[in-house]
Amino acid sequence: MGAAALLLAGVAAGCGREPAAPDPVPPIGNARDARAADPCALPTGAQLATLGITAPGAPTTSSEGRRCEWRAGTGTESAPDLGITLFVDGGGLAILAANSEATTSRVRLAGYPALETFTGTGEFCQYDVGIATDQVVMVSLDGGTPDSCTALQAVLPAVVESLPVLTS
């Protein structure tokens, strides 16, 4: 068999392979339970003030679950300044990781496995924090100071810790 035929056979054999399974999510210690939580009640007034938000949150829903949105500005912006979504019925962080963008980083936040997505200049940041095998707190911030990821890192650990410990 010629070199071209061997190369073609190798490429054809590679096309029939199943894609690799996504990396498993690291173990989650000190699991939390967000199933009964109200996303609008999770951050305290002091935590919101740290982010420059004084207006009350507006409850809504997203495809992932219950959500709350806060706006720091006049309300004319097209996206919320802060959004918290409770993803408790869809497979957890493993599903989000398998479907994440190539630019999403796997990090740990307050000891919990998380996905971090941000814009290059830091005006937008999102953390998807795995608080239990099948539960995720998704938090996004647009316009944080000094950048959105740093601002979220200052308040998000306390928000997660405010959730009750998962008992079963």
C-alpha positions in Angstrom: 0.0 0.0 0.0 1.4 3.4 -0.9 1.9 6.3 1.5 -1.1 8.2 0.3 -3.3 5.1 0.8 -2.0 4.6 4.3 -2.7 8.2 5.2 -6.2 8.0 3.8 -6.9 4.8 5.7 -5.6 6.4 8.9 -7.9 9.5 8.4 -10.9 7.2 7.6 -10.2 5.1 10.7 -10.1 8.3 12.9 -13.4 9.6 11.6 -15.3 6.6 13.0 -14.1 7.0 16.5 -16.3 8.3 19.3 -15.3 11.6 20.7 -13.6 11.5 24.1 -15.8 11.8 27.1 -15.5 15.1 28.9 -13.2 15.2 31.9 -15.1 14.4 35.1 -15.9 17.2 37.5 -13.6 17.1 40.6 -15.2 15.9 43.8 -17.4 18.5 45.5 -16.7 18.8 49.2 -19.1 20.6 51.6 -21.9 20.3 49.0 -24.6 23.0 49.2 -28.3 22.8 48.3 -29.9 25.4 46.1 -33.1 23.5 45.2 -35.3 25.6 47.5 -33.3 28.8 47.3 -34.5 32.1 46.0 -31.8 33.6 43.7 -33.0 37.1 44.6 -32.4 36.5 48.3 -28.9 35.0 48.0 -26.7 38.2 47.9 -27.0 40.5 50.9 -27.5 44.2 50.5 -23.9 44.7 51.6 -22.7 42.3 48.9 -24.8 44.0 46.3 -23.5 47.4 47.4 -19.9 46.1 47.0 -20.8 45.5 43.4 -22.3 49.0 43.0 -25.9 47.7 42.9 -28.6 49.3 45.0 -31.7 48.4 43.1 -33.7 45.3 44.1 -33.4 42.1 42.0 -36.1 41.1 39.5 -37.1 37.4 39.5 -37.3 35.7 36.2 -36.6 32.3 34.7 -34.1 31.0 32.1 -33.7 27.7 30.3 -31.4 26.6 33.2 -33.7 27.5 36.0 -34.8 30.2 38.5 -33.0 33.5 37.9 -32.7 36.9 39.4 -31.4 40.0 37.7 -30.1 43.3 39.1 -29.3 46.5 37.2 -26.9 49.1 38.6 -27.6 51.6 35.9 -30.7 53.4 34.6 -32.2 50.2 33.2 -31.5 51.1 29.6 -28.7 48.6 29.2 -29.6 45.5 27.2 -28.1 43.0 29.7 -28.4 42.8 33.4 -25.4 44.0 35.5 -25.7 41.0 37.8 -27.5 37.7 37.2 -27.8 34.6 39.4 -29.3 31.4 38.0 -29.9 28.2 40.0 -29.3 25.2 37.7 -30.6 22.3 39.8 -32.4 20.1 37.2 -30.1 19.5 34.4 -27.0 17.4 35.1 -24.8 19.8 37.0 -21.4 21.2 36.2 -20.4 18.2 34.0 -23.1 19.1 31.4 -22.1 22.8 31.4 -18.4 21.8 31.1 -19.1 19.5 28.2 -21.0 22.3 26.4 -18.7 25.2 27.3 -16.7 27.4 24.9 -13.1 26.6 24.3 -12.2 29.9 26.1 -13.9 28.8 29.3 -11.4 27.9 32.1 -11.9 25.3 34.8 -11.1 26.9 38.2 -11.8 26.5 41.8 -13.8 29.2 43.6 -14.0 29.0 47.4 -13.0 25.4 47.1 -15.7 24.5 44.7 -15.1 23.5 41.0 -16.2 26.2 38.6 -16.2 27.3 35.1 -14.9 30.9 34.4 -15.8 32.8 31.3 -14.8 36.4 30.7 -14.1 39.0 28.1 -10.5 39.9 27.5 -10.8 43.3 29.0 -12.7 42.1 32.0 -16.0 44.0 31.6 -18.0 40.7 31.7 -17.4 37.6 33.8 -19.4 34.5 34.6 -18.8 31.7 37.1 -20.7 28.5 37.0 -20.0 27.0 40.5 -20.7 23.3 41.1 -22.1 23.3 44.6 -23.3 19.6 44.4 -23.0 16.9 41.8 -26.2 18.0 40.1 -26.5 21.6 41.2 -24.8 24.8 39.9 -25.0 28.4 40.9 -24.4 30.5 37.7 -23.4 34.1 38.4 -22.6 36.7 35.8 -21.5 40.3 36.2 -21.2 43.0 33.5 -19.3 46.1 34.4 -17.6 45.2 37.7 -14.8 47.2 39.2 -11.8 46.8 38.9 -13.0 44.1 36.6 -16.0 41.8 36.7 -14.1 38.6 37.7 -12.3 40.3 40.6 -15.6 41.8 41.8 -17.4 38.5 41.7 -14.5 36.7 43.5 -15.0 39.2 46.4 -18.7 38.3 47.0 -19.4 34.9 45.4 -17.8 32.7 48.1 -20.2 34.3 50.8 -23.2 33.9 48.4 -22.4 30.1 48.0 -21.8 29.7 51.8 -25.2 31.2 52.5 -26.8 28.1 50.9 -27.7 25.3 53.3 -25.5 22.2 53.5 -26.8 19.4 51.3 -28.1 16.6 53.5 -29.2 14.0 51.0 
